[in-house]
């Protein structure tokens, strides 16, 4: 089962230090946002975390595949039933 959750107060975004506040993207978006990432959580523990942003690409537009479903499927296969990668 997949759960998609909103972070309207940016509590998780701040806790994960994934705030997109670079002046380039923010000039178009207006207010702070969350950087593009994917995360697999099991039993309240982060098992995989994939951040698409980089120093030269704060919005993660150049390599979004890092946070897409195919990468998550690779990560899950690598877990192979274990708790950690």
Secondary structure, 3 states (H helix, E strand, C coil): CCCCCCCCCCHHHHHCCCEECCHHHHHHHCCCEECCEEEEEECCEEEEEEECCECCECCCCCCHHHHCHHHHHHHHHHHCCCCCC
